[in-house]
Amino acid sequence: MPAWTAADVPSLEGRVALVTGPTSGIGREVTRVLARRGAHVLLACRDVAAGEALAAELRGGRGPARGRADVVPLDLADLRRVEQAAARTRDLVDALDVVVLNAGVMGVPQRRTTAQGFELQLGVNHLGHVALVAHLLPLVLRRPPARVVTVTSASHRLVGLDVDDLRASGRYRPWVAYARSKLANVLFALELDRRARAAGRDLVSVAAHPGVTRTRLGRRGPLQGLPGPVGVVVAAGSRVVGQSARRGALPLLYAATAPGVAGGACYGPGGPFELVGGPVAVTPSARALDEELAARVWRWSEEAVGVTFSLTPRWGGVAGEP
């Protein structure tokens, strides 16, 4: 069977897709392909100038991808800005077909916090996206079966998650904190799917990871978060072993667009150790599949960011739906 590639992405004419972190790395590749296949893409990014430059390209200023594109200013490290981004999205569109939660930070060397005091990696990679999805859920539910793709990492397999210390108030270890945020991503994606199904909602929530990719984040992350010589070795290894951003984007694109994708699945590269290769369904860690842990993290996350997901049963209506 031929390997799945970006050429297999179906037509997305008339569809609306929002991508966080769209201006570099795999996010940029995902955004370009979605636009090339006809989607109206919303570029949710912190660097507005970079977003406008990419939007101009996608609108036809240069390059092969031509389509409709709009920039949504988004700072995932500040929940007030997340709410503003959601409001801007609602001004631009009345429904969303695809949401790709791709933006993130990696290996932050010293403990830093978000505007609301959460450890930065958990705050940006997980909590900011939780808040964004909660605010955008009415738009997503208007276009069944819309897809929410949460980007994780194979590193989620290396750690557990202490729900009693999600603020990481104890000893801070950069790569442990990163891996925990990626575990939280998988737990969120799978729990969103469970809750949508329980409510009878036609929503596809999946997780995806790119493997090892040669992106700016992949190069700089190890250098920032690991001790000097170790960081250099890991960064060099990622350049040798890793695949291009274009290849790394394929599991995300598959999860977002391929026919037959089922909610609650996880996609990643099909090569050895899920490092490289074409997109295939992969099995998350046992901790990521722990439904009790997922429910606890979900409740904590809702309380932490001050949102409630409006996943009432379909026959009862949804807050914000027309």
N, C-alpha and C positions, 0 to 999 in steps of 0.2 A: 504494500500500500504506500503510495507516494507520501512524503512528509508534508505536513500542513504548512503553508507559507502565507505571507500577507496577500498574495494573489488570490487566496481562497476566501478572503473576507467578502461577504456578500454585499450587494448594493445597500447603502444606508440612506438613500434619498428619502427625504421627509423625516428623518430621525434627528434627534437632538442628543448630543453627548457632552457631558462635563468631565474634564480631566483635571485633577489637581497635580501640581508640579509638571506642567506641560512644556517648559521652555528649555529643558536639557535632558540628556540621557534617554532612558527608555520612555519617559513621559513624552518627550518630543517626538519620538518615533511613533508611539501610539497615536498621538494627536494628528500627525501628518497622514497616517494611513486612514484614520477615521474620516478626515476631511477629504482625502483623495477618493474615498468611496461614497462621498456625497452627504455626509452628516454635517449638520450645523454644530460646530464645536464651540464650547465655552471654555476658555483658558483661565482656570482658577489659579492664580499665581501671586506671589509676593512681589516679584520684580515686574512692575507694571510696564516699564519701558521694554524689557525683553519680551513680555507678552504681546505688546502692541506690534513689535517688529515681526514676531512669528505670525500674528493675526494678519498683518499686511501680506506676508508671504502666502498664507493660505487663501487669502482673498484673490490672489492672482498677480501680486506684484512681481513675484519671481518663483521659479521652481515648478515642479509638476503638479503639486497639490493646489487645487483652486476650489474655493467654496466659501461658505459663510462662516465667519469666525468673530467672536466677541470676547473681550477680556473682562474677567471678574476679579477684582483685587481681593486677595485672600491671604491672611496671616493666621496660620493654624496655631500659632503660639499665643494668640489672644482671642478668647471666646467672644468678646464683643465684636472683633473684626470678622469672626466666622459668621456671626448673626447678620452683620452688614453684607457679607458676601452672599448669603442666602437671599436677603432682600433684593440685592442687585440681580440675582438669577431670576427671581420671580418677576422682576420688571422686564426682563429680556424674553422670557419664554413662559408658556403656561403648562408645560409638561416636559419630562425628561425620560428618554428611552434607555440611556446608558450613563452610569456614573462610575468613573475609574478613580479610586482613592490611591493615588500613586505617590504624592509628595511625602518627603520624610527627611530626617536627619540621622546621621550614623556616627557612632563612636565619639560622641562629644567628650573631649578629654577631661574636663572639669565639670563637676555638677553645676548645672544651670537650671533655671526655672522659667516657666511661662509667666505671662502677665498675671495669671491667677494662682501662681505658686506651685504648680506641678512640675515634677522633674521633666526636663525639656524633651527627652526622647519619647517618653510615654505621652507627654502632653501634645506633642506635634503629631507623632506617628499614629497614635490611637485616639486620644480624647478629642483633639480638634476635628478629626474625621467623624467620630461618633456624633458630635454636635452638628456638624454639617449635614450628615445624612438625616438626622432627626428633623432639622429645619426644612430640608428639601423633600421629605417623605411624601407630603401631599402631591408634589409635582411628579414624583416617581410612580405613585399609585394611580395616577391618571392615565398612564400609558402601559397597561399590562401587555405582555409580561416584561416589564423593564428589568434591567440587570444592574446590580451593584457589585462591582469587582473591587475587593480589598486586597491591596498588594502587601504581601508578607515576604518572608525570607526563610530559606532552609535553616537558618540559625535558630529558628523558633524551637527546633528539636533539642537544643542543648540545655534548656533551662526549664525551671518551673516558675510558678507565679504565686507570690504570697499576697493574698487579697487584703490581709491586714496591714501590709506595708507597700501599697501601690504607689505611694508618694516617694518611695526609695529614700526614706529618711535616715537609714543606716549607712553602712559603708557603700560608697559609690564606686562601681566598677563599670567603665564605659561600655564594654562589649556585652557584659551581662545585662545592663540596662537596655541596650539596643535589642538584644535577643528577646528580652521580656516584652518589649513593645511590639515585636513581631509576633510573639505568641498571643498577645492581646488582640492583634489584628485578626488572626485565624479564629480565635474564640468568638470575636464579634461577628465575623462573616457567617459562621455556622449558626450562631444563636439567632441572628437576624433571619436566616432562612427558616429555622424552626418556628419562630414566632409568627412569621408571615404565613407559613403553611397552617399553623394552628388557628389563625384568624381567617383562613380561606382566601388569603390574598395571593394574586398571581404576580409574585415578585421572585426573581431569581437572584439570590445572594450567593456569591462564590468567592473563594480566595485564589490568588495566583502569585507565583514568585518567578523571577527572571533567571535564577541560577547565579553564576558568577559572570559579571559583565564588565567590559572595559569602558566604564563611564567615569566622569569626573568624581562622582560620589564614591565609586568603587576604588578610585586611585587615592583620593584624599582621606577617606574615612579611616583606613588602617593607619595612615601616617599620623592622624590626629589622636586616635584612641588607644593605640598600643605603644608599649615602650619602644624607644628609638629603633634599635636593630630589628626587633620583632615586626614592627610596623613596616619597615622597609622591605623585609622578606615577604610579608603577606601581600603588600601592594604589588611587588614585583611578580609574585606568583599569580595574582589576579590578571596581570597583563599577559602572562604566558598561557595560563589555562583558560582565562575568561573568553567569552564570546562577545561579539559586537553588540552595541545597543540595539541595532536592528533585529538581531537574533534574540536578544534578551526580551524584546517587546512581544515576541510571538505568544508566549503563554497568556499574557494580559489580553492581547487581541483575540485569541481563541476564546478565552473566558467571556469576553465582552460581546462577541459577534457570531461565533460558530453555531450552526443549528444543532439542536439536541443537547446543549449544555444544561445540566440539571442543577437545581439549587442544592447547596450544601456540599458541592464538590470543591476540589482544590486542584489547580493545574500548575505544572512546572516543566522544566526541561526533562527529556526522556533519556539523557545520557547517564553515564556512571555517577552515582551519588547526587543526581539531579543538578550537576554543575553546568552542563551545556546540553544542547540538543533541541530537537523539535518539541512542541507542546504535547503533553500527555496528562491524563489524570494521575495524580499522585496522592499518597496517603499521608495526612498530617500525623504529628506525634500523638501518642496516647493522651498526653495532657491536653492537646488541642481538641481532642474528641470527647473530653470529660464534660458531660452536659451539666453536672452540678457546678463545676468550676465556672463554666460559661455563664450560667445563670447568676452566679455571685458577682462575676466581673461586670456583667450587664447592669445589675442593680447598682453597683458601686459607681459605674460610669455615668449612668443617668443622674444619680445624685450629685456626682462631682461636677458635671457640666450644667446641671440645672435644666435638663430637658426630659420630656417623656415621649416615647415613641407612640404615635397614634395608630397602632395596629389593632383597632377594634374590628370585630368580625365584619365581613363584607356586607352582610345584610343589615348591619347597624349603622353603616356610614363611617366616614373618616373625617376627622377634623380638618377643615380647609378644603375638602373636596366640593366641587360644584354640585 
